[in-house]
Structure formats: structure tokens, C-alpha cells
Amino acid sequence: MKFVFILISLSIQIHAISLQLNQVGGCTCEMSSVQTECVPTTCDWDATTSKCTRKTCDKFTVEMCDQLPDYLKCAWKDNSCQAFTKCSDYAYADGFKCFRVGPCQAVFKKNTAGVYPCTDKTNDSMHSIDSCAGIDEVGCVETVQNDGKVCYWNPSSSTCEAWSNSACSNFDNTSLLACPKFSCDYNATTGKCTTRTCDNIVVEAACTMVWDIKQQVATQCKWANSKCMEFDYATLTQPTCLMGSSLSYKWNSSTSKCEVCVQPKSDDDTDDTSHSYLVQAVVAILIFIMI
């Protein structure tokens, strides 16, 4: 639920370019010009018209419905995947589900039914909320105020506080558990937070992407030669472009290049695509595709 657009061209040398978070998994069904790019998990291919169109919401299970990109306009409600209406129509036991329901954010204060209500987002940043103050410990995890400060649960005062997120070093002397919540890595030897990079990852299954909570960008990683490294998009070919980029790039037949997908905004849909799904959602969809 996130971020602003930028068009990146592969006409220049590209090596390990970080993606705006809205671009991660940002390729829509309608952008696919050939059947091989029409991902059957979320799209339908019409052989008569040679067009790729989005599936209707009722075709998705709860697992898929929760992970769909916002442009599909689907949300889970009343035990079925339905067309999205408005944020205030939804409330969940897991408040973070609000961030996966269109351009919504959570109100991290349970209502009388004991669930977290959803409300309209006020800022295009990951897990944005109006204020850290007053929200419970559950909600005080990787949430970001509109001014860019991230929320941190202070165990001493049992309150959620707003911290500047200008650098991982700002979170030194927090704790081993707190540091990763700011998308940083904790160095047990020095007791300091350091910027997370692909080469910090030592487990192959975790070698997917790293994201910068300040810059709102993701860097795709690739496991090779028994280590995790930044991914070079210039290595992608037509057969590997879409899946190799986690649905973030598609092949442009006119330029014979693998180019980042950019979703245009319309007058009546001003924030539809700015709130794309979380990095974890891309991984989940890829798992479904590969099954």
C-alpha cells in the first residue's frame, strides 16, 4: 500500500536497480501482449481476441484474495472474494489485512466487535498511519507516520513512539528484535543496526528482496554460487523477463528489452495503483504460480 511511480528504461546499463515498491509485482494482465505473459493465476487469455484480462474476484480463494494487487479491486468479506467497495466496509482480527484491501490502512484500536477497522490511507507509504501515538503493540510494527517516521514499541513506557527513519544507525542500542522492524540488520558484535543488503542474507529461501523503509524501494536478490547477491535485470531475456523479475518487468517487443511495468492512473482511479501489494505478497503469488 504504497508508493509513487517512476519509469525506468533498460536502454542504459542496468545493474541491481532498486524498484519503487509500487513496481514490485506491478505488471497487470492488460499489459500482457502474448499468452506466455498472461499469468493464469490472476489472468485469463482470450484466444479469439488475443487479449489478456483480469480474473473476476469470485474466482479467487481466500489465500489468493489476500495477496492480490490492488488494481484487481478484490477484497475478502463474508467468506468470499468480492469486488472492493470502500475501506470503511472492512474490519479484521489481523489489522495488517487492511493494508491488503485496496488503498486502505488500519485503525490499530479494536472496535466493539474486537477487530481492527479499516480506513482510507492518507499517505502513499508502506503501512502508513496517521500517528504512532495511541496504537497498540500489535500495530506498532513497520508502520509509518505520514511524516515518514516509523513506529517503534517502547517496552519501557509500553507506548508506540515515532522514530526518525533517516538511517539504520538511528536505531542503535534498541534491541536485536527491534532492529529488523526498521528493515535493518542487527550486528550482535557491535550492537548496532546496519543497512540490509542482499549480501547480508545467508539463507537461500530468504534471498528474495530487501526493502528500504525510508526510500520506499526494493532491491531484488538472487541466490547464486552459494551466496545471495543483487539481481542484474540486464540478464533477463524474453522467456525470463516476467517471472524472473517477480512480475515487475515485462518484455517490450518493440524495443526488444525487458522493461519495468508502469500502471497509468485514470481520472476516476487516482490511487488505485499507488498502493501495490507488499513484497511478501509477490513471493506468495509466485509460489501459487509455481505450484
C-alpha positions in Angstrom: 0.0 0.0 0.0 2.4 2.4 -1.0 4.2 4.4 -3.5 4.8 6.9 -6.4 5.7 5.9 -9.9 8.9 6.3 -11.9 9.7 4.9 -15.3 13.0 3.1 -15.6 14.3 2.3 -19.0 16.7 -0.5 -19.7 18.2 1.4 -22.7 21.0 2.2 -20.3 23.1 -0.3 -18.5 21.1 -1.7 -15.6 22.7 -3.4 -12.7 20.9 -4.1 -9.4 18.4 -1.2 -9.8 16.1 -0.9 -6.9 12.4 -0.8 -7.7 9.9 1.6 -6.3 7.7 -0.6 -4.1 4.7 0.0 -6.3 6.6 -1.5 -9.2 7.2 -4.8 -7.4 4.8 -7.2 -9.0 3.3 -4.3 -10.8 2.6 -5.9 -14.2 -1.1 -6.1 -14.9 -3.0 -8.6 -17.0 -3.8 -6.0 -19.6 -0.1 -5.3 -20.1 0.5 -8.8 -21.5 0.6 -8.9 -25.3 1.3 -12.6 -25.7 -0.2 -15.7 -24.0 3.1 -16.6 -22.3 2.9 -13.4 -20.3 -0.7 -13.8 -19.3 -0.2 -15.4 -15.9 -3.0 -17.9 -15.4 -3.1 -17.4 -11.6 -4.6 -13.9 -11.9 -5.4 -13.5 -15.6 -7.5 -15.1 -18.4 -6.3 -15.4 -22.0 -8.9 -14.9 -24.8 -7.7 -16.8 -27.8 -10.2 -15.1 -30.1 -9.2 -11.6 -29.3 -5.6 -12.4 -28.3 -6.1 -10.3 -25.1 -5.2 -10.9 -21.5 -7.8 -9.8 -19.0 -8.0 -9.9 -15.2 -10.0 -12.7 -13.5 -13.1 -11.7 -11.6 -12.9 -11.6 -7.9 -15.1 -14.6 -7.3 -12.5 -16.9 -8.9 -10.0 -16.4 -6.0 -9.6 -18.3 -2.8 -9.1 -16.5 0.5 -5.3 -17.2 0.3 -5.1 -15.6 -3.2 -7.6 -12.8 -2.5 -5.5 -11.5 0.4 -2.4 -11.3 -1.8 -3.9 -9.8 -5.0 -2.6 -6.4 -6.3 -5.0 -3.5 -5.8 -5.7 -3.0 -9.5 -7.8 -6.2 -9.4 -10.1 -4.4 -6.9 -10.8 -7.5 -4.8 -11.3 -8.0 -1.1 -12.2 -10.9 1.2 -15.5 -10.4 3.0 -18.3 -12.6 4.2 -16.4 -15.8 3.4 -15.9 -14.9 -0.3 -13.6 -12.8 -2.5 -15.7 -9.9 -3.7 -15.3 -6.6 -5.6 -13.8 -4.0 -3.4 -16.2 -1.3 -2.2 -14.7 1.2 0.3 -12.2 0.9 3.2 -14.7 1.5 6.0 -16.6 -1.6 4.9 -13.8 -3.9 6.2 -12.5 -4.9 9.6 -10.2 -7.8 10.5 -8.8 -9.6 13.5 -5.4 -9.1 11.8 -5.2 -5.3 11.3 -2.5 -5.6 8.7 -5.0 -7.2 6.3 -6.4 -3.7 5.9 -3.2 -2.8 4.0 -4.0 -5.6 1.6 -7.5 -4.3 0.8 -7.2 -1.5 -1.7 -6.0 1.9 -0.7 -6.7 1.3 3.0 -4.9 1.5 6.3 -5.7 0.0 9.7 -7.0 1.8 12.8 -5.0 -0.1 15.4 -7.6 0.3 18.1 -10.1 -2.6 18.3 -13.7 -1.8 17.9 -16.6 -3.1 20.0 -16.5 -6.3 17.9 -12.9 -6.9 18.9 -11.4 -6.4 15.4 -9.4 -3.7 13.7 -11.5 -1.4 11.4 -10.0 -0.3 8.1 -10.0 3.4 6.9 -8.7 5.3 3.9 -5.0 5.8 3.6 -3.7 9.3 3.9 -0.2 8.7 2.6 1.4 6.5 -0.1 4.0 4.8 2.0 4.3 1.3 3.3 1.8 0.6 6.2 1.2 4.3 6.6 -0.9 5.6 9.5 -1.9 9.0 10.8 0.0 8.7 14.1 2.0 6.1 16.0 0.7 7.5 19.3 -2.2 5.5 20.8 -1.9 2.4 18.6 -1.4 -0.9 20.3 1.7 -3.1 20.3 0.4 -5.3 17.5 0.1 -2.3 15.2 3.4 -0.8 16.2 5.4 -2.9 13.7 6.8 -1.5 10.5 4.1 1.2 10.4 5.0 4.6 9.2 3.6 8.0 10.0 2.7 10.5 7.2 5.8 12.5 8.0 8.0 9.5 7.3 8.8 8.5 10.9 8.4 4.8 11.7 6.6 3.4 14.7 8.6 1.7 17.5 7.1 0.0 20.6 9.0 1.3 23.6 8.9 -1.6 26.2 9.9 0.8 29.0 6.9 3.0 28.6 4.6 0.4 26.9 3.8 3.0 24.2 4.1 3.3 20.5 6.5 6.0 19.6 7.5 7.7 16.3 11.2 7.5 15.4 13.1 9.2 12.6 14.0 6.7 9.9 16.8 8.6 8.2 19.3 5.8 8.7 19.6 2.4 10.3 22.2 3.8 12.7 19.4 5.8 14.3 18.2 2.6 15.8 21.4 1.6 17.5 21.1 0.4 21.1 17.5 -0.6 20.5 17.4 -4.4 20.5 18.0 -7.5 18.4 14.3 -7.8 17.9 13.6 -4.1 17.2 16.2 -3.5 14.6 14.8 -5.8 11.9 11.4 -4.0 12.2 13.1 -1.0 10.6 14.4 -3.1 7.7 17.9 -3.1 9.1 20.1 -5.9 10.3 21.4 -6.1 13.9 25.1 -6.7 14.4 25.4 -8.6 17.7 29.1 -7.9 17.9 28.9 -4.2 17.6 25.4 -3.8 19.0 24.5 -1.6 16.0 21.9 -1.5 13.2 23.2 -1.7 9.7 21.6 -1.3 6.3 20.2 -4.5 5.0 21.6 -5.6 1.6 21.3 -8.8 -0.4 24.8 -10.0 0.6 23.8 -9.9 4.2 21.3 -12.8 3.6 22.8 -16.2 4.3 19.8 -18.4 3.8 18.7 -19.2 0.2 15.0 -19.2 1.0 15.3 -15.6 2.3 17.2 -14.4 -0.8 14.3 -12.7 -2.5 14.2 -8.9 -1.9 15.3 -6.3 0.6 13.4 -3.1 1.1 14.4 0.4 2.3 11.7 1.8 4.7 12.9 5.3 4.0 13.4 5.3 0.3 10.4 3.0 -0.3 12.3 0.9 -2.7 13.0 -2.8 -3.0 16.1 -4.4 -4.3 15.7 -7.9 -5.8 18.2 -10.5 -4.8 19.3 -13.7 -6.4 21.0 -16.8 -5.0 24.0 -17.8 -7.0 27.3 -19.6 -6.2 26.1 -20.4 -2.7 25.5 -16.7 -1.8 22.9 -14.0 -2.1 23.6 -11.1 -4.4 21.8 -8.2 -6.0 20.0 -9.1 -9.1 21.0 -7.8 -12.5 17.9 -7.1 -14.6 20.0 -6.7 -17.7 20.4 -10.5 -17.7 16.7 -11.1 -18.3 15.6 -12.3 -21.7 12.1 -12.6 -23.3 11.3 -16.0 -21.7 12.6 -15.0 -18.3 11.6 -11.3 -18.1 8.2 -11.5 -16.4 8.8 -14.4 -13.9 12.5 -13.6 -13.4 11.6 -10.1 -12.2 8.8 -11.2 -9.8 6.2 -9.8 -12.1 7.9 -6.4 -12.1 9.2 -6.3 -15.7 7.7 -7.4 -19.0 9.2 -7.8 -22.4 8.8 -5.0 -24.8 8.7 -6.4 -28.3 9.1 -3.0 -29.9 12.4 -2.3 -28.2 13.4 -5.9 -27.5 14.1 -5.0 -23.9 12.8 -6.1 -20.5 11.2 -3.0 -19.1 9.6 -2.2 -15.8 5.8 -2.2 -15.7 4.2 1.1 -15.0 0.5 1.3 -14.3 -1.1 4.5 -15.6 -3.6 6.3 -13.4 -7.0 7.4 -14.6 -9.1 10.4 -13.5 -11.6 8.2 -11.6 -9.0 5.9 -10.2 -6.4 8.3 -8.7 -4.9 6.0 -6.1 -5.7 2.6 -7.5 -2.2 1.5 -8.4 -0.1 3.6 -5.9 -1.0 1.1 -3.2 0.6 -2.1 -4.5 1.0 -5.2 -2.5 3.7 -6.0 -0.1 7.0 -7.6 -1.1 5.9 -10.7 0.7 2.8 -10.8 -1.5 4.9 -11.1 -4.6 6.6 -14.1 -3.2 3.2 -15.7 -2.2 1.8 -15.2 -5.7 4.9 -16.7 -7.3 4.6 -19.7 -5.0 1.0 -20.2 -6.3 2.1 -19.8 -9.9 4.8 -22.4 -9.5 2.5 -25.0 -7.9 
